[in-house]
Amino acid sequence: MKKHFFKFSLIALTVLALSACGNGKGTEAGNQAGSGNGGGKDGTYSFAFLTNTQNNTFQTAMNDTFERLAKEKGYKYTMLDPDYDLNKQINQMSDAANQGFDAVFVIPVDSAGIRQGLEAMHDRNIPVFNVDTAVIKEDRDLVKSIIATDAYMAGKLMGEQMVKDYPDGAQIAILDFPSNESCVQRVAGFMDGLGENASKFKIVAQQDGKAALDASLPIAEDIIQANADIDAFFAINDPSALGVAAAIKASGRTDIGVYSIDASPDGKAALLDGSFTAVSAQVPIQIAETSFNMAVDYLQGKEIKQEVLLPSHIVTKEMAEETAGKWQ
């Protein structure tokens, strides 16, 4: 009896250690890793979402969707949040690799900075589904598929809209986020969206708004103060654009346009109250649903696409009213 009790205790301690080492935030769908790529024999899989942050409703919408789908299927699910800390994300990826999930969904903190974590997954034969923000091309051999909003398309839509709104050209500023590949593509699309009218648009400033309201606000304030004739801003996401909108309001100006990408609940509210001029959509719920289903297909031996870019669209005020308080 003592030998059996000792074996049981040792197994229990091992399970607890594996569960604790991830520093993750568990969900009702489960907080333990499964048996790795051999999972599914009992009809279940274990998935992990290695996000870049949860301090953004985009990522929380994805997490909520993953959690809902896992719960519906009876799968085990864990979310790990590094809060934009690259070293922490790499450590979390290594921990997740050791826990042996059947598949993981990853948004890189830095598109060029997570190869070490990807290699840890690869060494354990854990398929990685790269969601929202693509890793750099040199690392794409380490992911099974990239699933994201078409960031270039979203940016191009805003460039084209700005040309329509300012047919004679304008003085503009861009708040970018160069460490994020998706945001780089948004800016590239925006510039191409200006098309043959690009020469009419003078870029008076282009700075890193860090995709955050608190970082973008003082930058926008300085740009407005230094450029009395500025006509419009393009920001790569809603938090950054909301920082711009706050700076414009503080300046007392009412004639500066704000063009954004996301169409988050806050972004839709800003469009409706006139703080935003235009916004194109990102689709976090669709990204989560698509990548989840692709992971299941892959684990069941089905062929999957190496890249899926979900189309963006301009969100009208009517659309914003109909979907107020929600992502798409």
C-alpha positions in Angstrom: 0.0 0.0 0.0 2.8 2.4 0.9 4.5 1.8 -2.5 1.2 2.5 -4.3 0.6 5.6 -2.3 4.2 6.8 -3.0 3.7 6.3 -6.8 0.4 8.2 -6.7 1.9 11.1 -4.8 4.8 11.4 -7.2 2.5 11.5 -10.2 0.4 14.2 -8.6 3.4 16.3 -7.8 4.6 16.0 -11.4 1.3 17.1 -12.8 1.2 20.1 -10.4 4.7 21.1 -11.4 3.9 21.0 -15.1 0.8 23.1 -14.6 2.6 25.7 -12.5 5.7 26.3 -14.7 3.9 28.2 -17.4 2.9 31.3 -15.4 -0.2 31.2 -17.5 -3.8 32.4 -17.0 -6.0 29.4 -17.0 -9.6 29.3 -18.3 -12.7 27.2 -17.6 -11.8 25.1 -20.6 -8.8 23.8 -18.7 -5.3 24.8 -17.6 -3.3 21.6 -18.1 -1.4 20.6 -21.1 -2.3 17.5 -22.9 -0.2 14.7 -24.2 1.4 16.6 -27.1 1.0 15.6 -30.7 -0.4 12.2 -29.6 -3.4 14.0 -28.0 -6.9 13.5 -29.3 -7.0 9.7 -28.7 -9.7 10.4 -26.2 -11.4 12.9 -28.5 -9.8 16.0 -27.0 -6.8 18.2 -27.7 -4.8 20.7 -25.6 -4.3 24.2 -27.0 -2.4 27.3 -25.8 -2.7 30.9 -26.9 0.7 32.7 -26.6 -0.4 36.3 -27.1 1.7 39.4 -27.0 -0.6 41.2 -24.5 -4.1 41.1 -23.0 -4.1 44.8 -22.5 -6.0 45.3 -25.7 -9.6 44.3 -26.5 -8.3 42.8 -29.8 -6.4 40.1 -28.0 -9.0 39.6 -25.3 -11.6 39.1 -28.1 -9.3 36.4 -29.5 -8.8 34.8 -26.1 -12.5 34.8 -25.4 -13.2 33.1 -28.8 -10.5 30.4 -28.3 -11.8 29.7 -24.8 -15.4 29.5 -26.1 -14.5 27.1 -28.9 -12.3 24.9 -26.6 -15.1 24.7 -24.1 -17.6 23.8 -26.8 -15.3 21.0 -27.9 -14.3 19.8 -24.5 -10.6 20.7 -25.2 -8.1 21.9 -22.7 -7.0 25.5 -23.1 -4.5 27.9 -21.6 -3.6 31.5 -22.4 -0.1 32.9 -21.6 0.3 36.7 -21.4 3.8 38.3 -21.5 2.4 41.9 -21.6 4.7 42.9 -24.5 7.8 41.5 -22.7 9.8 39.7 -25.4 12.0 37.7 -23.0 9.0 36.7 -21.0 7.3 35.5 -24.2 10.3 33.4 -25.2 10.3 31.8 -21.7 6.6 31.1 -21.9 7.1 29.5 -25.3 9.8 27.2 -23.9 7.5 26.3 -20.9 4.7 25.6 -23.3 6.9 23.4 -25.4 7.9 21.4 -22.3 4.2 21.0 -21.4 3.5 19.3 -24.7 0.4 21.1 -26.0 -1.1 19.6 -29.2 -1.0 23.0 -30.9 -0.3 26.6 -30.0 -1.5 30.0 -31.4 1.2 32.7 -31.2 1.2 36.5 -31.6 4.8 37.6 -31.4 5.8 40.5 -29.2 8.5 41.1 -31.8 8.1 39.7 -35.3 11.8 39.2 -35.6 12.5 38.2 -32.0 10.9 34.8 -31.2 12.9 32.3 -33.3 14.3 30.8 -30.1 10.7 30.1 -28.8 9.7 28.8 -32.2 12.6 26.4 -32.3 11.6 25.1 -28.9 8.2 24.3 -30.3 9.7 22.7 -33.4 12.0 20.5 -31.4 9.0 19.1 -29.5 6.9 18.7 -32.8 4.3 21.1 -31.6 2.6 22.9 -34.5 2.6 26.6 -34.3 -0.2 28.7 -35.8 1.0 32.3 -36.2 -2.0 34.5 -35.7 -2.6 38.3 -36.3 1.0 39.4 -36.6 3.3 37.4 -38.9 6.8 36.4 -37.9 9.6 37.5 -40.3 10.0 35.5 -43.5 13.2 33.9 -42.3 11.1 32.2 -39.5 8.1 31.1 -41.4 9.4 27.6 -41.9 8.8 27.2 -38.1 5.1 27.9 -38.3 2.4 25.7 -39.9 0.2 28.6 -41.0 -0.2 32.4 -40.7 -3.8 33.6 -40.1 -4.4 37.3 -40.0 -6.4 40.2 -41.2 -5.0 41.4 -44.5 -3.0 44.3 -42.9 -1.9 45.7 -46.3 -5.5 45.9 -47.5 -6.6 47.6 -44.3 -3.9 50.3 -44.7 -4.6 50.7 -48.4 -8.3 51.3 -47.7 -7.3 54.2 -45.4 -4.9 55.7 -47.9 -7.6 55.6 -50.6 -10.2 57.1 -48.2 -7.8 59.9 -47.3 -7.3 60.7 -51.0 -11.1 61.0 -51.4 -11.4 63.3 -48.4 -8.4 65.5 -49.4 -8.4 65.5 -53.2 -6.0 68.4 -53.3 -3.6 66.8 -50.9 -2.7 67.4 -47.3 0.0 67.7 -44.7 -0.2 64.4 -42.7 1.6 62.6 -39.9 1.9 58.8 -39.5 2.1 57.0 -36.1 3.6 53.6 -36.9 4.9 50.6 -34.9 7.9 49.3 -36.8 8.7 46.2 -34.6 5.3 44.7 -35.6 5.2 43.2 -39.1 1.5 43.6 -39.4 1.8 47.3 -38.6 4.6 47.6 -41.2 2.2 46.2 -43.8 -0.5 48.6 -42.7 1.8 51.6 -43.4 2.9 50.1 -46.7 -0.7 49.7 -47.7 -1.6 53.2 -46.6 1.2 54.7 -48.7 0.2 52.6 -51.8 -3.4 53.7 -51.2 -2.4 57.3 -51.8 -1.5 56.1 -55.3 -0.8 58.6 -58.0 -1.8 61.4 -55.6 1.0 60.6 -53.2 3.0 63.6 -54.3 0.2 65.8 -53.0 0.6 64.5 -49.5 3.4 65.9 -47.4 4.4 63.7 -44.5 5.5 66.2 -41.8 6.2 63.5 -39.2 6.4 59.7 -38.9 7.0 58.3 -35.4 6.6 55.1 -33.4 3.4 55.5 -31.4 4.0 52.0 -29.9 0.4 51.1 -30.8 -0.6 52.6 -27.5 -2.8 55.5 -26.4 -0.5 56.7 -23.7 2.6 56.7 -25.9 0.8 58.2 -28.9 -0.8 61.1 -27.1 2.3 63.2 -26.3 3.8 62.4 -29.7 0.7 63.7 -31.4 0.7 66.8 -29.2 4.3 67.6 -30.2 3.5 67.1 -33.9 0.4 69.3 -33.7 2.4 72.0 -31.9 5.3 71.9 -34.4 3.0 71.8 -37.5 0.3 74.4 -37.4 -0.9 73.4 -40.9 -1.3 69.7 -40.3 -4.5 68.3 -41.8 -4.6 64.6 -40.8 -3.1 61.7 -39.0 -2.9 58.0 -40.0 -2.4 55.7 -37.0 -1.8 52.0 -37.2 -4.5 51.0 -34.7 -7.3 52.3 -32.5 -5.3 52.8 -29.3 -2.8 54.9 -31.1 -5.5 56.8 -33.0 -7.4 57.5 -29.7 -4.2 59.1 -28.4 -4.1 61.3 -31.5 -7.8 62.2 -31.0 -7.1 63.1 -27.4 -4.2 65.3 -28.5 -6.4 67.0 -31.1 -9.1 67.7 -28.5 -6.5 69.2 -26.1 -5.2 71.5 -28.8 -8.7 72.9 -29.5 -8.5 72.0 -33.1 -11.5 70.6 -34.9 -10.2 70.3 -38.4 -7.7 67.5 -38.2 -8.7 64.1 -39.6 -7.9 60.8 -37.9 -7.6 57.6 -39.9 -7.3 54.3 -38.1 -7.3 50.5 -38.4 -9.1 48.1 -36.0 -12.8 49.1 -35.6 -12.6 48.0 -32.0 -15.5 48.9 -29.7 -13.7 52.1 -28.7 -12.9 52.8 -32.3 -16.5 52.5 -33.4 -17.5 54.8 -30.6 -14.9 57.3 -31.8 -16.2 57.1 -35.4 -19.7 57.7 -34.2 -18.8 60.7 -32.1 -16.7 62.3 -34.8 -13.2 61.7 -33.2 -12.3 59.4 -36.0 -12.7 60.3 -39.7 -12.5 56.8 -41.0 -11.5 53.3 -39.8 -10.9 50.0 -41.5 -11.6 46.7 -39.8 -9.5 44.0 -38.2 -11.3 40.7 -37.5 -9.9 39.1 -34.3 -13.0 36.8 -33.8 -12.7 35.5 -37.4 -8.9 35.0 -36.9 -9.5 32.9 -33.7 -12.2 30.9 -35.3 -10.3 30.2 -38.5 -7.0 29.3 -36.7 -8.8 27.1 -34.2 -10.5 25.1 -36.9 -7.3 24.9 -38.9 -5.4 23.5 -35.9 -8.1 20.8 -35.5 -7.9 20.0 -39.2 -4.1 19.7 -39.1 -4.1 17.4 -36.1 -6.7 15.2 -37.9 -4.4 14.9 -40.9 -6.1 17.3 -43.2 -4.3 19.7 -45.5 -4.2 23.3 -44.5 -3.2 26.5 -46.2 0.2 28.1 -45.3 -1.3 31.6 -45.1 -4.9 32.9 -44.7 -5.4 36.6 -45.0 -8.9 37.6 -44.0 -10.2 40.7 -45.9 -10.6 44.1 -44.2 -13.3 46.6 -45.0 -14.1 50.2 -44.2 -16.5 50.4 -41.3 -19.3 52.9 -41.9 -21.2 54.7 -39.2 -24.2 52.5 -39.9 -22.0 49.4 -39.4 -20.6 50.9 -36.2 -24.1 51.5 -34.8 -25.2 48.0 -35.6 -22.1 46.4 -34.0 -21.5 48.9 -31.2 -19.5 47.4 -28.3 -18.3 44.4 -30.3 -15.5 43.3 -32.5 -16.0 41.5 -35.8 
